[in-house]
């Protein structure tokens, strides 16, 4: 059985009501439900969300220890969390794929959002396709694992 961790950072638990003009009207539960549709047999999806940087880092450590591929929407941590970046680098070092996702296109937004400290250690980055960013990331992980 293959497990894919879908990890979400701060404020993503507010999807659906938080700036729907930027992030869309779907909730995280809606995104999870759409990701489960059509999953191949033997593939398990585990979606988690936290506003706590330390918890997100612990989840990455868990993925390293279990060799579990990760879809990560680091949200605001994208731009400044060197602790999260260092944890993500452990995935790369272990040969475990990590795809960074964003609902919006950070490069089309405020200048401070243009920098990701995660991208350099990610296997790939998918951004700007709304909830489809997650679907595309899961599809890619299924191709490479």
C-alpha positions as CSV (number, residue, x, y, z in Angstrom):
1,X,0.0,0.0,0.0
2,X,1.2,3.5,-0.9
3,X,0.3,6.4,1.5
4,X,0.5,10.0,0.4
5,X,0.6,12.7,3.0
6,X,-1.1,15.9,2.1
7,X,0.1,18.5,4.6
8,X,-1.3,22.0,4.9
9,X,0.1,25.0,6.8
10,X,-1.4,28.0,8.6
11,X,-4.9,29.4,7.8
12,X,-5.7,26.7,5.3
13,X,-8.3,25.4,7.7
14,X,-10.2,28.6,6.8
15,X,-10.5,27.8,3.1
16,X,-13.9,28.5,1.7
17,X,-14.3,31.7,3.8
18,X,-10.8,33.2,3.8
19,X,-10.4,35.5,0.7
20,X,-12.4,33.3,-1.7
21,X,-11.5,35.7,-4.5
22,X,-7.8,34.5,-4.0
23,X,-8.2,30.9,-2.7
24,X,-11.6,29.9,-4.0
25,X,-14.7,28.8,-2.2
26,X,-13.8,25.1,-1.6
27,X,-13.0,24.0,1.9
28,X,-10.1,21.8,2.8
29,X,-12.6,19.0,3.3
30,X,-13.9,19.6,-0.3
31,X,-10.4,19.3,-1.6
32,X,-9.8,16.1,0.4
33,X,-13.0,14.6,-1.0
34,X,-12.1,15.4,-4.6
35,X,-8.6,13.9,-4.1
36,X,-10.1,10.7,-2.9
37,X,-12.2,10.3,-6.1
38,X,-10.5,7.9,-8.5
39,X,-7.5,7.0,-6.2
40,X,-6.1,3.8,-7.4
41,X,-6.6,0.7,-5.3
42,X,-3.9,0.4,-2.7
43,X,-3.3,4.1,-2.4
44,X,-4.1,5.8,0.9
45,X,-4.4,9.6,1.3
46,X,-3.8,11.3,4.6
47,X,-4.7,15.0,4.7
48,X,-3.6,17.1,7.7
49,X,-3.7,20.8,8.5
50,X,-2.0,22.8,11.2
51,X,-1.3,26.4,12.1
52,X,1.7,25.2,14.2
53,X,5.1,25.2,12.5
54,X,6.6,22.7,14.9
55,X,3.7,20.2,14.3
56,X,4.2,20.6,10.5
57,X,8.0,19.9,10.9
58,X,7.2,16.8,13.0
59,X,4.9,15.5,10.3
60,X,7.7,15.9,7.7
61,X,10.0,14.0,10.1
62,X,7.4,11.3,10.2
63,X,7.3,11.2,6.4
64,X,11.1,10.8,6.3
65,X,11.0,8.0,8.8
66,X,8.2,6.2,6.9
67,X,9.5,7.1,3.4
68,X,6.0,8.6,2.7
69,X,5.7,10.9,-0.3
70,X,4.4,14.4,0.6
71,X,2.2,17.1,-1.0
72,X,2.9,20.2,1.0
73,X,1.1,23.5,1.0
74,X,3.3,25.4,3.4
75,X,1.1,28.5,3.2
76,X,2.8,31.5,4.9
77,X,5.6,29.3,6.1
78,X,6.7,29.1,2.4
79,X,8.4,32.5,2.6
80,X,10.4,32.3,5.9
81,X,10.4,29.0,7.7
82,X,13.9,27.7,7.5
83,X,13.1,25.0,10.0
84,X,10.4,23.7,7.7
85,X,12.8,24.0,4.8
86,X,15.5,22.0,6.6
87,X,12.9,19.3,7.4
88,X,11.9,19.2,3.8
89,X,15.5,18.8,2.8
90,X,15.6,15.6,4.9
91,X,13.0,14.2,2.5
92,X,15.2,15.1,-0.5
93,X,18.2,13.5,1.2
94,X,16.2,10.3,1.8
95,X,15.0,10.2,-1.8
96,X,11.3,10.8,-0.8
97,X,9.4,13.0,-3.2
98,X,7.9,16.3,-2.0
99,X,5.7,18.4,-4.2
100,X,5.1,22.0,-3.0
101,X,1.6,23.2,-3.9
102,X,-0.2,26.6,-3.8
103,X,-3.8,27.4,-4.7
104,X,-2.9,30.8,-6.0
105,X,0.2,31.8,-8.1
106,X,2.5,33.4,-5.5
107,X,4.5,35.2,-8.3
108,X,1.3,37.1,-9.4
109,X,0.8,38.4,-5.9
110,X,2.6,40.6,-3.4
111,X,6.4,40.8,-3.8
112,X,7.1,39.1,-0.4
113,X,5.2,36.0,-1.7
114,X,7.7,35.6,-4.7
115,X,10.3,33.8,-2.6
116,X,9.9,30.2,-1.4
117,X,12.5,28.7,0.9
118,X,10.9,25.3,0.2
119,X,11.1,25.2,-3.6
120,X,14.8,24.5,-3.8
121,X,14.4,21.2,-1.8
122,X,11.1,20.1,-3.4
123,X,10.9,17.6,-6.2
124,X,8.5,20.0,-7.9
125,X,6.2,22.9,-7.5
126,X,2.6,23.3,-8.7
127,X,0.9,26.6,-8.2
128,X,-1.9,28.8,-9.4
129,X,-4.5,26.1,-10.4
130,X,-6.7,26.4,-7.3
131,X,-7.6,23.0,-5.8
132,X,-6.4,21.4,-9.0
133,X,-2.9,22.1,-7.8
134,X,-3.4,19.3,-5.2
135,X,-4.9,16.9,-7.8
136,X,-2.0,17.5,-10.2
137,X,0.5,16.9,-7.3
138,X,-1.1,13.7,-6.3
139,X,-1.2,12.5,-9.9
140,X,2.5,13.3,-10.3
141,X,3.5,11.5,-7.1
142,X,1.6,8.4,-8.3
143,X,3.7,8.5,-11.5
144,X,7.0,8.7,-9.7
145,X,6.5,6.4,-6.7
